[in-house]
Amino acid sequence: MGDPPSSEHVDLAVEVLRILADTTRVRIVLALRDAPELSVSALAELVDKKPSGVSQHLARTRRCWARSSCSTG
């Protein structure tokens, strides 16, 4: 059996799971997987939300991904 995960990795995993626990954020992530250059307005239309709400979801998701990139890269 290997070493237990570090506290930093556990905290990051919890943050990622929190991000993905939201239906709208999952829909946004899936839409961007298929078309990474979609505008906020186009995403808002796809997920049936206001652009301001989508923008807030994107900001939260970006912050999490930025932390994970810095931790692993």
WOSULGI-V507299 format. One line per field, one symbol per residue. ss: DSSP state (H for helix, E for strand, L for the rest). phi: phi as a letter, one per 40 degrees, with the letter a starting at -180 (. if undefined). burial: I if it has 9 or more other C-alpha atoms within 8 Angstrom, else O. A space follows every 50 residues. Layout:
ss->???
phi->???
burial->???
This chain:
ss->LLLLLLHHHHHHHHHHHHHHLLHHHHHHHHHHHHLLLLLHHHHHHHHLLL HHHHHHHHHHHHHHHHHHHHHHL
phi->.cccccdccccccccccccccbdcccccdcccccacbccdcccdcccfbc dccccccccccccccccccccbb
burial->OOOOOOOOOIOIOOIIOOIIOOOOIIIIOOIIOOOOOOOIOOIIIOIOIO IOOIIOIIOIIOOIOOIIOOOOO
